[in-house]
Amino acid sequence: MSIKILLAGGGSGGPVAPLLAVAEALKKLQPKAEFLLVGSKNGPEEQMAKNAGIEFRAIPAGKWRRYFSLKNLAAPFFTIAGIIAAYRILKKFKPECVFGAGSYVQVPIIWTAFFLRIPCVIHQQDIQISFANRLCEPFVKKITVCFEKSITDFTSNFNFFYSKSKSKIIQTGNPFREELKHKTRTQALKNLNLRSDIPVLLVLGGGTGSDFINKLVVNCLPELSRTVQIIHSWGVRNPKIIAHDNYCPFEFIADMASAYAASDIVLSRAGLSTLTELSNLAKISIIIAMPGTHQEYNASLLHELNAAICFDQKDVSPKGIVAVIRKLLFKSDLQKDLAKNISRIMPKNAGEKIAKIIIDVIEKYGHKPR
């Protein structure tokens, strides 16, 4: 069976990672499956698609903010432009299904696909439902969610569009790219040109980077580099990279399997895609959630389960973060507890579950283009 799947998402790495994980699972079930990733022009998704061997197309898309912002005035125009571009892509590629994971880029694609009678599936990663998924909710055949609470949250809204129906919402967990498990520590250290006698800290700020985390690392670099080797992902929108002993900065880490395998501790934001990877790889983690976002809900869950060391951004200082890293390195019992607890927070095999749901949707609804 040869099927075509259009993957919709971008703007940052968070919504793209589950798309690629599901594509990986679909390839195992349907080796002849074809994919096209449609995302934004300025995010990391084009590079991520290239690394995964998937064709990429960019479209304009309006980012709809939940709060008051003058930028919302321009969002409808970008969305209209995105609908026009999405129409052309969908008519040319002719997918049997569209799959999105919560990015604002998916909105014009899902809306256009609905008009063209192409069945759609969306995935909700975070505990707090994304506004993009809210806008797409009435127009999709199935919704997969990471957390049980999302089932209730989805069915309590947009009731003027459709009756409450839990049957279209399925808890699967969050998909994970199995390829990230395929490197040994020895291979990883060699690939990254790192020493085996000094611990390794992996710093992640998301695909577009984090100004706060970048500045934090730079400010504590002289002290921190005496304790650990640092792999630092700056992000594609943060081109300033400095040189220092025991410091390996990257604009974008193409070989994430090596970065994870080499690391003893991970310092990161609390995006669900990253947390899924940390959970599946049982990584000892320090989490700094982005203030005022859904990441605070994610970090709260980790804190409650003693699955990571979590900080409010306002409470973090260079001196304090160095002290915490040193504490972690010398407390083996704490390391074991954190690794064990974080490994339990995510259901496994989510990618395969979602892949099977997509195949079922294609078989049930088919594609009846207008």
Buried (B, 14 or more C-beta within 10 A) or exposed (E): EEBBBBBBBBBBBBBBBBBBBBBBBBBEBBEEBBBBBBBBEEBBBBBBBEBBEBEBBBBBBBBBEEEEEEEBEEBEEBBEBBBEBBBEBBEEBEBBBBBBBBBBBBBBBBBBBBBBEBBBBBBBBBBBBBBBBBBBBBBBBBBBBBBEBBBEBBBEEEEEEEEEEEEBBBBBBBBBBBBBEEBEBEBBBBBBEBEEEEBBBBBBBBBBBBEBBBEBBBBBBEBBBEBBBBBBBBBBBBEEEEEBEBBBBBBBBEBBBBBBBBBBBBBBBBBBBBBBBBBBBBBBBBBBBBEEBBBBBBBBBBBEEBBBBBBEBEEBEBEEBBEBBBEBBEEEEBBEBBBEBBBEBBBEBBBBBBBBBBBEBBEEBEBEEE
